[in-house]
Amino acid sequence: MRRLRADLPLLAIAVWLQLTGAADFAGRIREGSEAAMFALLDALPLSLVTTVITAVLVALYFVTSADSASLVLGSLSTRGSLHPPRTLVVMWGVLVGAVALVLLLAGGCRRCSRRRSWSRCRSWWSCCCSAWRW
């Protein structure tokens, strides 16, 4: 027996809310996917509670991802050690956080997604990696 896709119920709810006029996804998607998500949350009952829960879950996702990235980078920079030094992991965490902060201050991912900016970023990264090997 085939399993249903996990996103079908969410898609059905979104279509229902759009057709009934409770949420205007078509108009809000032009503003960005986050605007459409908050339009969906505003259309649900207890919208304040669901919005706060969503914000907390997104923040937890980012913190967990950054922690995992720091640990993996620390492990890779110690040639595969399963327990890299804590100072090295903290250093990678600070560096990843600094890169994220610079990207936010530079205008976010939309501004950096241009081909020209991406090629500069990629060449900058390759220079840093080659300098690290020396």
C-alpha positions as CSV (number, residue, x, y, z in Angstrom):
1,M,0.0,0.0,0.0
2,R,1.4,3.4,-0.9
3,R,2.0,5.9,1.8
4,L,0.6,9.4,1.6
5,R,3.1,12.2,1.3
6,A,3.6,14.2,4.5
7,D,3.0,17.5,2.8
8,L,-0.4,16.7,1.3
9,P,-2.4,17.7,4.4
10,L,-0.6,21.0,4.6
11,L,-1.2,21.6,0.9
12,A,-4.9,20.9,1.3
13,I,-5.2,23.3,4.2
14,A,-3.3,26.0,2.3
15,V,-5.6,25.5,-0.8
16,W,-8.7,25.6,1.4
17,L,-7.6,28.8,3.2
18,Q,-6.8,30.4,-0.2
19,L,-10.1,29.4,-1.7
20,T,-12.2,30.5,1.2
21,G,-10.4,33.9,1.4
22,A,-9.1,33.3,5.0
23,A,-5.5,33.8,3.8
24,D,-4.1,35.4,0.6
25,F,-1.1,33.2,-0.2
26,A,-1.0,34.2,-3.9
27,G,-0.6,37.8,-2.9
28,R,1.8,37.2,-0.1
29,I,4.1,34.8,-1.9
30,R,5.5,37.7,-4.0
31,E,6.8,39.2,-0.8
32,G,8.6,36.0,0.1
33,S,8.0,32.6,1.5
34,E,8.2,33.8,5.1
35,A,5.3,36.3,4.4
36,A,3.2,33.4,3.1
37,M,4.1,31.3,6.2
38,F,3.0,34.1,8.5
39,A,-0.2,34.6,6.4
40,L,-1.0,30.9,7.0
41,L,-0.2,31.2,10.8
42,D,-2.5,34.3,11.0
43,A,-5.3,32.3,9.4
44,L,-5.1,29.5,11.9
45,P,-6.9,29.6,15.3
46,L,-4.6,30.8,18.2
47,S,-2.4,32.7,15.7
48,L,-0.3,34.3,18.3
49,V,0.5,31.0,20.0
50,T,1.3,29.3,16.7
51,T,3.5,32.2,15.6
52,V,5.5,32.2,18.8
53,I,5.9,28.4,18.7
54,T,7.0,28.6,15.0
55,A,9.6,31.3,15.9
56,V,11.0,29.3,18.8
57,L,11.2,26.1,16.6
58,V,13.0,28.0,13.8
59,A,15.5,29.5,16.3
60,L,16.1,26.0,17.8
61,Y,16.7,24.7,14.3
62,F,19.3,27.4,13.6
63,V,21.1,26.9,16.9
64,T,21.2,23.1,16.5
65,S,22.4,23.4,12.9
66,A,25.2,25.9,14.0
67,D,26.2,23.6,16.8
68,S,26.4,20.6,14.5
69,A,28.3,22.6,11.9
70,S,30.9,23.8,14.5
71,L,31.4,20.2,15.7
72,V,31.8,18.8,12.2
73,L,34.2,21.6,11.2
74,G,36.2,21.0,14.4
75,S,36.3,17.3,13.6
76,L,37.4,17.9,10.1
77,S,40.1,20.4,11.1
78,T,41.6,17.8,13.5
79,R,41.8,15.1,10.8
80,G,38.7,13.3,11.8
81,S,38.9,13.3,15.6
82,L,35.6,12.3,17.2
83,H,36.3,14.6,20.1
84,P,37.9,17.8,18.8
85,P,39.2,20.3,21.4
86,R,36.5,22.6,22.8
87,T,38.4,25.7,21.9
88,L,38.5,24.7,18.3
89,V,34.8,24.0,18.2
90,V,34.1,27.4,19.8
91,M,36.4,29.1,17.3
92,W,34.5,27.5,14.4
93,G,31.2,28.5,16.0
94,V,32.4,32.1,16.3
95,L,33.6,32.1,12.7
96,V,30.3,30.7,11.4
97,G,28.4,33.2,13.4
98,A,30.5,36.0,12.1
99,V,29.9,34.9,8.5
100,A,26.2,34.8,9.2
101,L,26.3,38.3,10.7
102,V,28.2,39.7,7.8
103,L,25.7,38.1,5.3
104,L,22.8,39.6,7.3
105,L,24.4,43.1,7.4
106,A,25.3,42.9,3.7
107,G,21.6,42.5,2.8
108,G,20.8,38.8,3.3
109,C,20.8,35.9,0.9
110,R,18.9,37.7,-1.9
111,R,21.6,40.2,-2.4
112,C,24.4,37.7,-2.2
113,S,22.6,35.3,-4.6
114,R,23.6,37.3,-7.6
115,R,26.1,35.4,-9.8
116,R,28.7,38.1,-9.5
117,S,28.5,38.2,-5.7
118,W,28.5,34.5,-5.4
119,S,31.7,34.1,-7.6
120,R,33.4,36.7,-5.3
121,C,32.4,34.8,-2.2
122,R,33.4,31.5,-3.7
123,S,36.8,32.8,-4.7
124,W,37.3,34.4,-1.2
125,W,36.4,31.0,0.4
126,S,38.9,29.1,-1.9
127,C,41.6,31.6,-1.0
128,C,41.0,31.1,2.7
129,C,41.0,27.3,2.3
130,S,44.2,27.3,0.4
131,A,45.8,29.6,3.0
132,W,44.7,27.2,5.7
133,R,46.5,24.3,4.1
134,W,49.8,26.1,4.1
